[in-house]
Amino acid sequence: MGLLQCGGSHRRKKKSPAVLSCEFVIQNHADIAIFLVICLLLGFTFEVSAKYAIIFIAVQYSVTCTTDDNSKQFLFYESGPKDIATIFFYMLIAINLHAVIQKYILDKINRYLHLSKTKHSKLNESGQLAIFYLFSCIWGEEFTINPISLWKYYPRSYMLFQVKFFYICQIAYWLHALPELYFQKARKEDILRQLCYICLYVIHISGAYILNFQHLGLILMIPHYLVEFSFHASRLFYLSDKNKQKGFTVWALLFIMVRLFTLTLSVLTFGFGLARVENPGFPIAEGNCGVLPVRIGCLSVVCLTQVWMMWKFINFQLKKWREHVKKQIPPKKIAPRKNKRTKKKPYRANSVNGAAKLKGGQSPRIRKSKPV
């Protein structure tokens, strides 16, 4: 008994992974990120390092503008290469927020619902994106402006602090999603799909930020985020209860409306609005990206993206429709094969050498042939 108790008490403990190994980084990536954030914040304690730490934390390229009579001053911001350091800092914060949401919200929901591995990954993806889309819609709604002003006052190389900080956070979030595919151990069949839409977000948002189309990007971004929020919220309800599918119908209607809105506004802005105020003498280096080659390139990218999204949407709806029709068709009943009727043969037990016997086993009398 003593040996059994001793053996039972000494259970094998899982070996902790080696420091800086792949498994160690995956398990402690949030702690590593918060450690880097603290190191950058501690840089303000020393005068030598403060001028470098402020590049990562504070928004750069501020410009002070005054009115004609110098009575009022306004603070605006521009874009520049130092924004890369600021984006990196807020990317670290996004990694920590991702880990907090995963641990304290999504993991508890997963334990409560007891989902399969496939549904578990879908719930994690939709949960993270639904929170981000909802927060972005609420934050970015106050920046939407009259569409006519998109080309009336172009180029707008100056931004308000709120607009610039919004774009930095957006780019930082989508860049943080790339290493999260590795940290969260995404399934191989999901990696290509997620890489595709992450790269599209980074290209479109960064392009609008660098080419001074920030206001156009905001007007197109908020409705798109609203549609994506409706999809992921509907998927969360569907994963919790398969009978809750009405949200997908609302998402499908909003998806088509926003695609048409995006194409219409993009054609009006790049094709007609900016063409009227085109100023070839104002170079691109000074912020004028409304020249013909840039406008054609931006319009082509937007249109191709919308067509690709619409094609994926149609294929998705056709697949769901086929599955629905297949479930509605009742399975064919296989009729049993009818056995062919066989002629009754005389019972062999009552026949001897081909002659049938009478009851009691007696053979019939054989008639004698009469002589002719």
N, C-alpha and C positions, 0 to 999 in steps of 0.2 A: 504494500500500500504506500509505503514511504517513497519507493522508487516511482510509482505511478504519479503521486502528487508532485514529486520533484520534476518529473518529465513534463507534467501538464503545466507547471508554473513557468517553465522556460520555453515560451513560445518563440518561434522564429520571427524576428522583426525584419521588416523590409529594409533593405540597405538603402541609405540615402545616396542619391546620385553624386558623382564626382563634381567638384566645383568647376564651373564654367563649361560643363558638358551640356549637350543639347537638352537632355531631360532636366537638368538643373535650371537652365534658362527658361524652359517652358513652365516649370512649377513656380519659379520666383520672378517672372518677368515684371509683374506689377511692383514688387519690392525694389527691383533694380531701377525701374522707371522713377519711382518716388525718391529713391536715393539720388538720382541725377538731378531731379527737381530741387531737392534740398541743397545740393552742392551749388547749384546756380543761384539760389536765394541767399546762401551764405556768402556769395561773392560780393554782396552789398556791404558786408561788414568791413571790408578792406578798401582803402581808397584806390589802390593799384588795380584791383580786380573789378571794381564797381563799374568802370567805364566799359568793360567787356560784358559784364553780366547784364547791364541794362539793355544791350542789343538783343538779348534773348527774351527778355521779359516785357519791356515797354514797346509800344508801337512807334516805329521810326518814320522819318521823312515828314516832319511837321512843317507847315508853311503858314505864316501869318499874313493875312490880307486885311487891308484897311479900306474904308470907303473913300470917296473922292475928297471929302472935307476932313478926313482923318479923325472923325468923331467916334467911330466904332472899329473894333478889330475882331476878326474872325479867324479861327484856327482850323486849317484844313490839313489833309494828308495826301501824300503821293505814294506810288509803289516804287520799289527798288530792290536791289539784290540783298540788302540786309534783312529783308522780310523772311528770307530762308531760315535764319537763326530763330526768329520769332515763331515761325511755323513749327520748327523742331521742338521748341519748348512746350507749345500747346499740344503738340502731338503726344508728348510724354504725359501730359495731364489727361488727354483723351484715353490713353491706355489704362490709367488708373481708374477713371470713371467707368470704363468698360468692365474692369475687374470687379468694381463695387456693385454694379448693376447685376452682373452675372452671379456673384456670390450671395447677395442679400435679397434678390428678387427672383431671378430666373431659376436658380438651382432649387429654391424652395417650392416653386411652382412645379418643377419637374418631379420632385419627390412626392408631391401631393397627387399628381395625375398618373404617375407610373407609366410614362410613355415609352415607346420603343426607341431604339437608337436613332432611327431615321427621323421620327417625329421629334425626338429630343433635339437634334441639330436644327430642325426647322423652327422649333419654338425659340431656341437661342438666337437664331438669325433674325426672326421677325420681332422678337422682344426688344433686341438692341436697336433695330432700325425704326421700329414704331415710336420709341421714346425719342430718338434723335429727330425724326421727321416732325413730330408734334412740337418739340421744342423749337425747331428751326422755323416752322410756320408761324408760331406765336411771336418769335423774335423778329423775323424778317417782314412781317406784315406792316409794321409801322414805316418801312422804308419805301413802300410802293408809291409810285408817282403817276402823274398823267402821261400816257404813252406818247402824246405829241411832243412833250419836252425831251424825248429821247434824241431827236435829231435837231430840234429847234436851237438848243444851246450847246450842241456838240462842237468841238471836243471838250469833255469834262474830265480833265486830268486830276482835278482836286476832289477829294472825298471827305465826308464827315468822319469823325472818329468812330461812330457806331457802325458805319458802312464798312470801313476798312477792317475793323476788328471782327465783324461778321464774316467777311471773306477769309480772313486768316484762320478763324476757327473752322470754317467749312473745309478749307484745303487741309488743315491739320487733321480733321476727323477722317477724311477719306484716305489720307496717307497712312494714318494709324491702322486702317483696316487691312492694309497689305501684310504687315507682320502678324496681325491677329489671326490670319489664316493659318500661320504656323503655330502660334501660341495655343489656339483653340483646337488644333489637330482636325482641321476641316476634312471632310470626306473627299476622296479623289474625284468622285463624280460631281462634286459641287465646286471644286476649286476653279475650274475654267469659267463657269457661269459667274461666280463672284468676282473673279479677276476682271472679267469683261465689263461689268457695270461699274466696278470701282475705278478702273482706268478711264471710262467714259466720263464719270463725274469729275475726276481730277483734270482731264483735258478741257472740259467745257467751263468749269468754274475758274481754273487758272487762266484760260484764254480770255474770259470776260474781265478778269481782274487786271491782267497785263495790258490788254488792248484798249483799256478805258471804256469798256462796255458794261460797267458795273451796274448801272441802273437797268439796262435791258436784261442783264443776267438775273437781277432780283425779281423783275416782273415775271420772267419765265420760270424761275426756280420755285417760287412759293406755290403756284398751282400744281406744279409737278410733284412737289413734296406732299401736298395735300392728297393727291391721287395715290402716291406710294404709301402714305399713312393708312388710307382706307383699305388698301390691299393687305398690308401686314396685320392690321387690326382684325380684319375679317379672317385671316388665316389663324390668328391666335384663338378667336372664338370657335373656329372649325376644329382646331386641335383639341379643344376642351369638350366640344360637343358637335358631333357630325351633323346634327339636324340644323345647326345654325349656318346656313349657306346664303342667306339673303344679302349679306354684305358684299359678296362677290358680284352680284347684279349691279349694285350701286357703284362699285369700283369699275366695272366694265363701261358703264355709261359715262362716268367721269373721265376715264382713260381716253375715250374717243373724243370727247369735247376738248380736253386739254391738248391733245395732239393737233387738232384743227386750230385751236387758239395759238399754239406755238408756231405752226407753219404760217398762219396769217400774219401775226405780228412780226415774225422774222422777215418775211417778204416785204412788208410795208416799211420796216426800218432799214434793212440793207439794200433793198431794191429801189425804193422810191424816196424815203425820207432823207437818208444820208446822201443820196445822189444830188439833191437840191442844194445842199450846203457844202458840197465837195470843194475843197481848197487845195489844189495841187501845190501851191507855193508854201504851204505849211507842212514841214517834213514830219515823218513818222517819229523821229527822235524827240520831237517836242510834244508828242502825244496825239498827233493826228493820225488815227488808224482808219479813217473813213474813206481812204482812197479805194479806187476800183478793185485792184487785185486782192486787197484784204477783205473787202466786202464780199466779193465772189467766193473767196475761200471760206469765210465764216458762214455764209448762207449755204454753201454746199455741205459743210460739216453738219449744220443743224438739220438740213433736209434729209440727208442720208441717215442720220441718227433716228429721226422720227419715222422714216420709212422702215428701218430695221426693227424698231420697237413695234410698229404696227404689224409687221410680218410675224414677229414672235407672238404677238397678242392673238392674231388670227389662228395660228397653228395651235396655240394653247386652247382656244375656244373650240376648235374643231376636234381636238383630242378629247376634251370633256364631253362634247356632244356625242361622239361615237361611243364613249363609255356609258353615257346615259341611255342611248338607244339600245346598246347591247344588254343592259340590265332590264329594259322594258320587254324585250322579246322573250316569251316563255320557252323553256327548253323543249325540244321535240321529244315526244314520247315514242319509244321504240316498240312497235307492235310485235307480239310474240309470233313466231313462225308457226303456220298451220301445218300439222302433219298430214301427209297424203294418206287417204284411206287405202288400206291394204285388204285385199281379198282374203276372206277367211279360208284357211287351209284346214283340211280334216285333221283331227287330232291323231297324231302318229301313234299314240298309245292304243287306239282302237282300230288300227290297221296293221295287217301283216302281209308283207310282200305285195303291197299295193292294193289289197282287198280289204274293204272296210268291214269291221266286226259289228255285230248287233249288240244290244244290251246284254250284259252278263258275259261278254267276251266271246259269244258264239259267232261263227262266221256264217254268212247267208248261204242258202242252198244253191248249188250250181245246177242250172237247168240242163237236162240232157237234150241234145239235138236229135230230132226225129229223123229216122232214115227216110230218104227220098224214095 
